[in-house]
Amino acid sequence: MVATIKSVLHPTDFSEGSRVAFHHALKAALLAKSKLTLFNVSADGAGDWADFPGVRETLERWGLLPPGSPRSAVGEQLGIAASKVFKHNDDPVDAVLRYLKDHEVDLVVLATHQRDGRVRWLGKSVSQPVAKRAEEMTLFIPSNSKGFVAAEDGSVSLQKVLIPIAGTPRPMPAV
């Protein structure tokens, strides 16, 4: 059984940790030649398209597109379809889960905040409930890490992989 990733979802809060997770989502979409959706949820509707990380600019920095490439080059030259989605909702977990219900997604890539002690109880997690209820492969990137995809050139440096196995979601695609 060969796992195919046709669609990658990256929920972002525009933090630095989410930017690191974005590089991983973009790299996954590139390798799979799949759809990439950048997704932001805002309770007050305040947001700007410029807040989203630049897909084309990142691909230019990685040397995969020439500088000044048109938007169409992302799909035509690299085979990925990138889109950006804003949703207005008080609950980011609910918004992401609604999106997943209405759209086929094979991989969710998100930053996770590493909270300890009392802070863990006070802060509202988005990554854990999304991963538990989405029933899709989920790649967590700790927000305080550099991850394994280099922001500068898109190179991958990976030494160890931990794959938790459960009945749902199906473990074989992740393996």
Secondary structure, 3 states (H helix, E strand, C coil): CCCCCCEEEEECCCCHHHHHHHHHHHHHHHHHCCEEEEEEEECCCCCCHHHCCCHHHHHHHCCCCCCCCCCHHHHHHHCCEEEEEEEECCCHHHHHHHHHHHCCCCEEEEEECCCCHHHHHHCCCCHHHHHHHHCCEEEEEECCCCCCECCCCCCECCCCCCCCCCCCCCCCCCC
